[in-house]
Amino acid sequence: MTTHLKTYFTHSRSIALGAVFSCFGFLFGNWVTLIPYVKAKFGFDDAQLGLLLLSMPLAATMSNPIATLVISRFGMRQTTLWGLVAMSFAYILPVQMSSIWATACALGVVGLTLSITNVAMNTCVTSVERQEGIFIMSTSHGMFSMGGMVGSALASVLIGMRTAPSIHVLIASGLVLMVLLAVWKTILGIFEEKIVAASSSSKFAWPTPVLWGMIAISLCTNITEGAMSDWTAVYMREVVVANDFYIGWGFASYALLMATGRFLGDTMIPRYGRRRLLVGGGILAALGIILAVFLPFTFSAITGFALVGLGVSCCAPILYGSAARIPDMAKGAGLATLNTFSIAGFLVGPALIGFVSNAVNLAFAIGIVAVLAMLWAFLSNKAKLY
């Protein structure tokens, strides 16, 4: 069960990529825990907050079609490294802005750097898997989740200590840059595979029927992930009314169990199959959301969000890996296309949650995600996976 973990953590390039994924998640974990601060700063209701959060997906969606072109021009290694550097600076901006429009623009910059870096680093993972004959996609995504947990937990501590958000984000970004410097040479040591179109001349491919099936599942899983990312801290503060030190622990528990599932995923996926894990994950995520909604207390909510994390844990590795392996598509094109459509669920979904919450309440809005989790379980029985 743990043989692949031993391989992963004794393989220099795997460790370096894991550090990159961890930094990516660490920045994100810090940001999602600061969302209630941004909401309070501008006096937003849930719908207004949801609209503000749309800034990130709009920029991310526009940049995803060019992600493969950027990688083709600068290489997957350089795009991964410099993309993460850009992200480190971009994540400083949203909490620093004094106006709503400036904050929206800052979130747009974050979305731009996030989407291009995401495609580049996942392309690096698929390349290392092919070159080295090892399975590291799931564990790499586990490192992202672990980074998210650490980032959210650190943010909770800093919030509890009344640290100014402007100082908070500087600390987080500085730590990421230090880690990145440590792995820079190792990432550059990954063999650069040129992106050359296969049967299609387009770097961004319109989805095939097979890819549409993956996109449908990914929309459901990404709405679930987005809801957990953008609304757990708000839910813990406003519905659960948790102590400040626990504000980020809803997301932290979610990220911890997600990381656990992904660390085991490179063994579980070959053993039990992609389809079975996707179906079971949807059911488990639905149960976790139901627990958090119907028992809105600190530790029951934390437990419920943890179950959601375990449920979604293997979805991204399965779907990203399958999209990257679709025959007769340009290298990186299937992944970029899946990312273009599915990131809408991850980032636009939370905005829709805000509108539903404003119309009814946040608990009801979060509860709708349980229905989507059951839908992804149903769709997973139909989709073709590679």
Secondary structure as UniProt FT lines:
FT   HELIX           3..9
FT   HELIX           12..42
FT   HELIX           46..53
FT   HELIX           55..63
FT   HELIX           64..66
FT   HELIX           67..74
FT   HELIX           76..90
FT   TURN            91..92
FT   HELIX           94..96
FT   HELIX           100..132
FT   HELIX           137..160
FT   TURN            161..162
FT   HELIX           165..188
FT   HELIX           209..238
FT   HELIX           244..246
FT   TURN            247..248
FT   HELIX           249..272
FT   HELIX           274..294
FT   HELIX           298..312
FT   TURN            313..314
FT   HELIX           315..324
FT   TURN            327..328
FT   TURN            331..332
FT   HELIX           333..359
FT   HELIX           362..379
FT   TURN            380..382
//
